[in-house]
Amino acid sequence: MVAQPIMAGWQSSVMAPVIIGSIGVALLLIAFGLNLVRRLSERSVWYLSMNIVGALLAAWYAWAGGAVPFVILEAVWALTALVRLIMVLMPRSS
């Protein structure tokens, strides 16, 4: 039997949430930056989808860390982006 390093389990259990949270924040920042330089419109499906996924990943990370105020912030961010996405995708009736 091969001995496992004592810290191996700790490192993987700590790194997974950090990686997931970092991906979420990166998506939010990339969407924001692309919008600032006018490469993505705030009404584009890509922009809104990046905001939804990024905010949900960041909310999960905040939840894993027990940061409830940030869970609320990110959940509201994701919800508002989702509402906006639905509005963009649904044609207006005249």
C-alpha positions as CSV (number, residue, x, y, z in Angstrom):
1,M,0.0,0.0,0.0
2,V,1.3,3.4,-1.0
3,A,1.2,6.1,1.7
4,Q,-0.8,9.2,0.8
5,P,0.5,12.7,1.8
6,I,-1.5,13.9,4.8
7,M,-2.3,17.3,3.2
8,A,-3.4,15.8,-0.2
9,G,-7.1,15.6,0.8
10,W,-7.0,19.0,2.4
11,Q,-5.6,20.7,-0.6
12,S,-8.1,19.3,-3.0
13,S,-11.0,20.0,-0.8
14,V,-9.9,23.6,-0.3
15,M,-8.9,24.2,-4.0
16,A,-12.1,23.1,-5.6
17,P,-14.2,25.9,-4.2
18,V,-11.5,28.4,-4.9
19,I,-11.3,27.3,-8.5
20,I,-15.1,27.4,-8.9
21,G,-15.4,30.8,-7.3
22,S,-12.5,32.2,-9.3
23,I,-14.1,31.0,-12.6
24,G,-17.4,32.7,-11.5
25,V,-15.7,36.0,-10.7
26,A,-13.6,35.8,-14.0
27,L,-16.8,35.3,-16.0
28,L,-18.4,38.4,-14.3
29,L,-15.3,40.5,-14.9
30,I,-14.8,39.4,-18.5
31,A,-18.4,40.1,-19.3
32,F,-18.1,43.5,-17.6
33,G,-14.9,44.3,-19.4
34,L,-16.2,43.3,-22.8
35,N,-19.3,45.5,-22.2
36,L,-17.1,48.4,-21.3
37,V,-15.1,48.2,-24.6
38,R,-18.4,47.7,-26.5
39,R,-17.7,44.1,-27.6
40,L,-20.8,42.7,-25.8
41,S,-24.1,44.5,-25.4
42,E,-25.8,44.3,-22.1
43,R,-28.7,42.8,-24.0
44,S,-26.7,40.1,-25.7
45,V,-27.3,36.4,-24.8
46,W,-23.6,35.9,-24.1
47,Y,-23.3,38.8,-21.7
48,L,-26.4,37.8,-19.8
49,S,-25.4,34.1,-19.7
50,M,-21.9,35.0,-18.5
51,N,-23.5,37.1,-15.7
52,I,-25.9,34.3,-14.7
53,V,-23.3,31.5,-14.6
54,G,-20.6,33.7,-13.1
55,A,-23.0,35.0,-10.3
56,L,-24.2,31.5,-9.5
57,L,-20.7,30.1,-9.3
58,A,-19.6,33.1,-7.1
59,A,-22.8,32.6,-4.9
60,W,-21.9,28.9,-4.5
61,Y,-18.4,29.9,-3.4
62,A,-19.8,32.4,-1.0
63,W,-22.2,29.8,0.4
64,A,-19.3,27.3,0.9
65,G,-17.4,30.0,2.8
66,G,-20.4,31.0,4.9
67,A,-20.6,34.6,3.5
68,V,-24.3,35.0,3.5
69,P,-24.4,38.6,2.4
70,F,-22.4,37.8,-0.7
71,V,-24.7,34.8,-1.4
72,I,-27.6,37.2,-1.4
73,L,-25.8,39.7,-3.6
74,E,-24.8,37.1,-6.2
75,A,-28.2,35.4,-6.1
76,V,-29.9,38.7,-6.9
77,W,-27.3,39.4,-9.6
78,A,-28.0,36.0,-11.2
79,L,-31.8,36.4,-10.9
80,T,-31.9,39.9,-12.5
81,A,-29.7,38.7,-15.3
82,L,-32.0,35.7,-15.8
83,V,-35.1,38.0,-15.9
84,R,-33.3,40.2,-18.4
85,L,-32.3,37.2,-20.5
86,I,-35.9,36.0,-20.6
87,M,-37.0,39.5,-21.7
88,V,-34.4,39.5,-24.5
89,L,-35.4,36.0,-25.7
90,M,-39.1,36.5,-25.6
91,P,-40.5,38.5,-28.5
92,R,-42.7,41.5,-27.6
93,S,-46.3,41.3,-28.6
94,S,-47.5,44.3,-30.4
